[in-house]
Amino acid sequence: MPAPAASPRTPAPRGIVIYGTGHIGQLVTRLVQRQGWRLAAAVNRPGAKIGLDLGTLAGLPSPVGIRVQAPDAIDLRTLAADVAIVSVADRLSVMLPIYRRLLEQGLNVISCDCEASYPWGADAALADEIDAIAKANGVTFTGTGLPDAFRIWLPRVLTGACDSLRGYRHESTVDIGRHGAQSCRLAHVGSSTAAFARAAAAGGGVSIYRLFLQQAVVALGLDITAMREALEPVTASEPIRCEALDLVVPAGDCIGTRFLTEIDTAQGIQASGASELRLLRPGEVERMLFLIEGSSPLRAEVTGFDSDLATAAQMIARIPDVIAASPGIVTIDRLGPPAYPV
């Protein structure tokens, strides 16, 4: 019997634009260098990073000869690049001008904007607009803010081992302290429970965790009939320090937010999620738990991962898939399971 053929090597992109040179953009830069792929440009909002060498900024052993530039100081059409890696913000409405510019200048876009992972679930009108821009310019738009290796493909594999399916539940704990001051504020770290309640009552649109569960349910082939979501404060049982905000959260105040989601389907299968975005207590690690309810219940837990590194790594892994994909928005569940780029 002949040996199986070796996997083909991942084709190298012509050039990569790093759009957003914060923590994730710097991680992506280091991974691109490790792959030996060509960095074409680095773009960031005006500020202290402008003019710095991207390699120096990203902590590489030596400069890479790419200076960080402001958006208006560079013509992306001249770069011989085919993909932009974007890590700026999590809302389609905020990101639309950036996406429009990149797509209209002929770049495929891979963004870790969480709403971009499933844009029609976040804002159908904006999704239609982005899809039309991408198609008109013959390029692809994909959001990777959702770690699909875990949240999409693991439950699909587990349900493939079931002869009946009654329910699906996902739980996760993510360390918000790693994501910086702005993210900590968005998760209400340091707020009183009364302030949390006022903010939750005011509302802020669809949460990224409802979108993640919605996308997972759609990827399982189920037809959604109703969705419900609620937010709860996660409080400190004892004082805990938040380095990003340079404060100590007293016992009883918020160390983050718990997102509770329930989804009903036409098939009678209910999906539910409980996702905590909070400071970790001493000894805790980030975790994801997947529970498949059926005649043969299944449970899988993922722990010990670095959520930031996973975010950057899956953007790199998706570059060949996105370049090869059809023009328009191609959601991450349509690209097949992610693979290490060899």
C-alpha positions as CSV (number, residue, x, y, z in Angstrom):
1,M,0.0,0.0,0.0
2,P,1.6,3.4,-1.0
3,A,2.4,5.9,1.7
4,P,0.0,8.9,1.9
5,A,1.1,11.9,0.0
6,A,2.8,14.6,2.0
7,S,0.7,17.8,2.6
8,P,1.6,20.6,0.1
9,R,3.5,23.5,1.5
10,T,1.4,26.6,2.3
11,P,1.9,29.1,-0.6
12,A,3.4,32.4,0.6
13,P,1.3,35.5,0.3
14,R,2.8,38.3,-1.9
15,G,2.9,40.7,1.0
16,I,1.2,41.4,4.3
17,V,0.0,44.7,5.7
18,I,-0.2,44.9,9.5
19,Y,-3.1,47.3,10.2
20,G,-3.0,48.1,13.9
21,T,0.3,47.6,15.7
22,G,-1.0,47.0,19.2
23,H,-0.5,43.8,21.2
24,I,-2.2,41.5,18.6
25,G,-0.5,43.2,15.6
26,Q,2.9,42.7,17.3
27,L,2.2,39.0,17.9
28,V,1.1,38.7,14.2
29,T,4.3,40.4,13.1
30,R,6.4,37.9,15.0
31,L,4.5,35.0,13.6
32,V,4.8,36.4,10.0
33,Q,8.6,36.7,10.5
34,R,8.7,33.1,11.8
35,Q,6.9,31.9,8.6
36,G,9.4,33.9,6.5
37,W,6.6,35.8,4.7
38,R,7.0,39.3,3.4
39,L,5.9,42.2,5.5
40,A,4.7,45.0,3.1
41,A,3.7,47.8,5.5
42,A,2.6,48.7,9.0
43,V,-0.3,51.1,9.6
44,N,-1.5,52.6,12.9
45,R,-3.5,55.6,14.0
46,P,-1.4,58.8,14.6
47,G,0.6,58.7,17.8
48,A,3.8,57.6,19.5
49,K,4.2,54.5,17.3
50,I,4.4,56.4,14.0
51,G,7.9,56.2,12.5
52,L,9.0,53.3,14.7
53,D,10.4,50.1,13.0
54,L,7.8,47.4,13.1
55,G,10.4,44.8,14.1
56,T,11.7,46.8,17.0
57,L,8.1,47.6,18.2
58,A,7.2,43.9,18.0
59,G,10.3,42.9,20.1
60,L,12.1,41.1,17.2
61,P,15.9,40.7,17.6
62,S,16.5,43.2,14.7
63,P,14.6,45.8,12.7
64,V,12.7,44.7,9.7
65,G,13.0,47.9,7.7
66,I,9.2,48.6,7.8
67,R,8.3,51.9,9.5
68,V,4.8,52.3,11.1
69,Q,2.8,54.9,9.1
70,A,-0.4,56.8,9.6
71,P,-3.3,55.7,7.3
72,D,-3.3,58.8,5.2
73,A,0.5,58.7,4.7
74,I,0.5,55.5,2.6
75,D,-0.9,54.3,-0.8
76,L,-1.6,50.7,-0.3
77,R,-2.0,50.0,-4.0
78,T,1.8,50.4,-4.4
79,L,2.8,47.7,-2.0
80,A,2.6,44.5,-4.0
81,A,0.5,43.1,-1.0
82,D,-2.5,40.8,-1.1
83,V,-3.7,40.7,2.5
84,A,-4.2,43.0,5.4
85,I,-4.2,41.7,9.0
86,V,-6.4,44.1,11.0
87,S,-6.5,44.4,14.8
88,V,-8.1,47.7,15.8
89,A,-11.6,47.5,17.3
90,D,-14.6,45.1,17.8
91,R,-17.5,46.9,16.1
92,L,-18.4,46.9,12.4
93,S,-19.8,50.4,12.6
94,V,-16.4,51.7,13.9
95,M,-14.3,49.6,11.5
96,L,-16.3,50.2,8.3
97,P,-14.1,53.1,7.0
98,I,-11.0,51.0,7.5
99,Y,-12.5,48.0,5.8
100,R,-13.8,50.1,2.9
101,R,-10.3,51.6,2.3
102,L,-8.5,48.3,2.4
103,L,-11.0,46.4,0.2
104,E,-11.2,49.2,-2.3
105,Q,-7.4,49.2,-2.6
106,G,-7.4,45.5,-3.5
107,L,-6.5,43.8,-0.3
108,N,-8.0,40.7,1.2
109,V,-8.9,41.5,4.8
110,I,-8.5,39.2,7.9
111,S,-9.8,41.0,11.0
112,C,-9.9,39.9,14.6
113,D,-12.9,42.3,15.1
114,C,-15.3,40.0,16.9
115,E,-18.4,41.2,15.1
116,A,-16.6,40.5,11.8
117,S,-16.6,36.8,12.7
118,Y,-20.4,36.7,12.0
119,P,-21.2,40.1,10.6
120,W,-24.8,39.3,9.5
121,G,-25.6,38.4,13.1
122,A,-24.2,41.8,14.3
123,D,-25.5,44.2,11.7
124,A,-27.0,42.8,8.5
125,A,-27.1,46.1,6.6
126,L,-23.4,46.8,7.3
127,A,-22.6,43.2,6.4
128,D,-24.3,43.6,3.1
129,E,-22.3,46.8,2.4
130,I,-19.0,45.1,3.2
131,D,-19.9,42.1,1.1
132,A,-20.7,44.3,-1.8
133,I,-17.5,46.3,-1.5
134,A,-15.4,43.2,-1.4
135,K,-17.1,41.6,-4.4
136,A,-16.8,44.8,-6.4
137,N,-13.1,44.7,-5.9
138,G,-12.5,41.0,-6.3
139,V,-11.3,40.4,-2.7
140,T,-12.3,38.5,0.4
141,F,-13.3,39.6,3.9
142,T,-13.1,37.3,6.9
143,G,-13.3,37.9,10.6
144,T,-11.4,35.6,13.0
145,G,-12.2,37.1,16.3
146,L,-13.8,33.8,17.2
147,P,-11.3,31.0,17.9
148,D,-13.0,28.7,15.5
149,A,-10.8,25.7,16.2
150,F,-12.5,25.6,19.6
151,R,-15.9,27.3,19.2
152,I,-16.9,26.0,15.8
153,W,-14.9,22.9,14.8
154,L,-14.7,21.1,18.2
155,P,-18.5,21.0,18.7
156,R,-19.0,19.9,15.1
157,V,-16.6,17.0,15.6
158,L,-18.2,16.0,18.9
159,T,-21.7,16.1,17.6
160,G,-20.5,13.9,14.7
161,A,-20.1,11.1,17.3
162,C,-23.7,11.3,18.5
163,D,-26.7,9.3,17.2
164,S,-29.0,11.8,18.8
165,L,-28.6,15.4,20.0
166,R,-30.8,17.1,22.6
167,G,-28.7,20.1,23.5
168,Y,-25.3,21.9,23.3
169,R,-23.7,24.0,26.0
170,H,-20.6,26.1,25.9
171,E,-18.8,27.7,28.9
172,S,-15.7,29.8,28.8
173,T,-13.4,31.9,31.1
174,V,-11.2,34.4,29.4
175,D,-8.6,36.6,31.2
176,I,-9.7,40.2,30.5
177,G,-6.6,41.5,32.3
178,R,-4.4,40.5,29.4
179,H,-6.3,42.6,26.9
180,G,-5.6,46.1,28.2
181,A,-7.3,48.9,29.9
182,Q,-10.0,49.6,27.3
183,S,-11.1,46.0,27.3
184,C,-11.2,45.9,31.1
185,R,-13.4,48.9,31.2
186,L,-15.8,47.4,28.6
187,A,-16.0,44.3,30.9
188,H,-16.8,46.7,33.8
189,V,-13.8,45.7,35.8
190,G,-13.7,47.9,38.9
191,S,-17.3,49.0,38.7
192,S,-19.8,48.6,41.6
193,T,-22.7,46.2,41.1
194,A,-25.0,49.2,41.0
195,A,-23.0,50.8,38.2
196,F,-22.9,47.5,36.4
197,A,-26.7,47.2,36.6
198,R,-27.2,50.7,35.2
199,A,-24.8,50.0,32.3
200,A,-26.5,46.6,31.5
201,A,-29.9,48.3,31.6
202,A,-28.7,50.9,29.1
203,G,-27.7,48.2,26.7
204,G,-24.9,48.0,24.2
205,G,-26.2,45.9,21.3
206,V,-25.5,42.3,20.7
207,S,-22.6,40.8,22.7
208,I,-19.8,39.0,20.9
209,Y,-20.6,35.9,22.9
210,R,-24.1,35.7,21.6
211,L,-22.7,36.1,18.1
212,F,-20.2,33.3,18.8
213,L,-22.9,30.9,20.0
214,Q,-25.2,31.9,17.1
215,Q,-22.5,31.1,14.6
216,A,-21.7,27.8,16.2
217,V,-25.4,26.8,16.1
218,V,-25.7,27.8,12.4
219,A,-22.5,25.9,11.6
220,L,-24.1,22.8,13.2
221,G,-26.8,23.1,10.5
222,L,-29.6,24.1,13.0
223,D,-32.3,26.6,12.3
224,I,-32.6,29.3,14.9
225,T,-36.1,30.3,16.1
226,A,-35.4,32.4,19.2
227,M,-32.4,33.9,21.1
228,R,-32.2,35.4,24.6
229,E,-29.3,37.1,26.3
230,A,-28.5,38.4,29.8
231,L,-25.5,39.9,31.5
232,E,-24.4,39.3,35.1
233,P,-21.6,40.8,37.1
234,V,-18.7,38.6,38.3
235,T,-17.6,40.0,41.6
236,A,-14.5,39.8,43.7
237,S,-14.6,37.5,46.7
238,E,-11.5,39.2,48.0
239,P,-9.4,42.2,46.8
240,I,-7.7,41.6,43.4
241,R,-5.4,43.8,41.5
242,C,-6.0,44.8,37.9
243,E,-2.6,45.8,36.4
244,A,-4.1,47.2,33.2
245,L,-6.2,49.7,35.1
246,D,-3.6,50.1,37.9
247,L,-6.1,49.6,40.7
248,V,-7.2,47.0,43.3
249,V,-10.8,45.9,42.9
250,P,-12.3,45.6,46.4
251,A,-14.3,42.6,47.5
252,G,-17.9,42.9,46.2
253,D,-17.0,45.0,43.1
254,C,-16.9,43.7,39.6
255,I,-13.9,41.8,38.2
256,G,-15.7,41.2,34.9
257,T,-18.9,40.2,33.1
258,R,-20.8,36.9,32.6
259,F,-22.6,36.6,29.3
260,L,-25.6,34.2,29.4
261,T,-27.2,33.1,26.1
262,E,-30.0,30.7,25.1
263,I,-30.9,29.7,21.6
264,D,-33.9,27.7,20.5
265,T,-34.0,25.8,17.2
266,A,-36.6,24.4,14.9
267,Q,-35.1,21.0,15.5
268,G,-36.0,21.2,19.2
269,I,-32.3,21.3,20.2
270,Q,-31.4,24.1,22.6
271,A,-28.0,25.7,22.8
272,S,-26.8,27.7,25.8
273,G,-23.7,29.5,26.8
274,A,-22.1,31.0,29.9
275,S,-19.0,33.0,29.0
276,E,-17.0,35.0,31.6
277,L,-14.7,37.8,30.5
278,R,-13.0,38.7,33.8
279,L,-9.8,38.9,35.8
280,L,-8.5,35.6,36.8
281,R,-8.1,34.7,40.5
282,P,-4.8,33.3,41.7
283,G,-4.3,29.8,40.3
284,E,-7.0,30.1,37.6
285,V,-6.3,29.5,33.9
286,E,-8.3,30.3,30.8
287,R,-10.7,27.5,29.9
288,M,-13.4,26.4,27.4
289,L,-15.9,23.7,28.2
290,F,-18.1,21.9,25.6
291,L,-21.0,19.8,26.6
292,I,-23.0,17.7,24.1
293,E,-26.3,16.4,25.5
294,G,-27.7,13.3,23.8
295,S,-27.9,9.5,24.1
296,S,-24.2,9.5,24.5
297,P,-23.3,12.7,26.4
298,L,-19.9,14.1,25.6
299,R,-17.7,16.6,27.5
300,A,-14.5,18.3,26.2
301,E,-12.5,20.9,28.1
302,V,-9.7,23.1,26.7
303,T,-7.4,24.7,29.2
304,G,-3.9,26.3,29.4
305,F,-4.1,28.2,26.1
306,D,-3.0,31.7,25.5
307,S,-6.1,33.5,24.1
308,D,-4.0,36.3,22.6
309,L,-1.6,34.0,20.9
310,A,-4.4,31.9,19.6
311,T,-6.0,35.0,18.1
312,A,-2.8,35.9,16.3
313,A,-2.0,32.3,15.2
314,Q,-5.4,31.7,13.6
315,M,-5.1,34.9,11.6
316,I,-1.8,33.6,10.2
317,A,-3.3,30.1,9.6
318,R,-6.2,31.7,7.6
319,I,-4.1,33.7,5.2
320,P,-3.9,31.0,2.4
321,D,-7.6,30.1,2.9
322,V,-8.7,33.7,2.5
323,I,-6.5,34.4,-0.5
324,A,-8.0,31.3,-2.2
325,A,-11.6,32.1,-1.2
326,S,-14.3,33.6,-3.4
327,P,-14.8,37.4,-3.3
328,G,-17.1,38.9,-0.7
329,I,-17.6,38.1,3.0
330,V,-16.6,34.5,3.7
331,T,-17.3,33.6,7.3
332,I,-14.7,31.5,9.1
333,D,-16.9,28.4,9.4
334,R,-17.0,28.2,5.6
335,L,-13.2,28.0,5.3
336,G,-12.8,24.5,6.8
337,P,-10.9,23.6,9.9
338,P,-7.8,25.7,10.5
339,A,-4.4,24.1,9.9
340,Y,-0.9,24.9,11.0
341,P,0.8,26.6,8.0
342,V,3.7,24.5,7.0
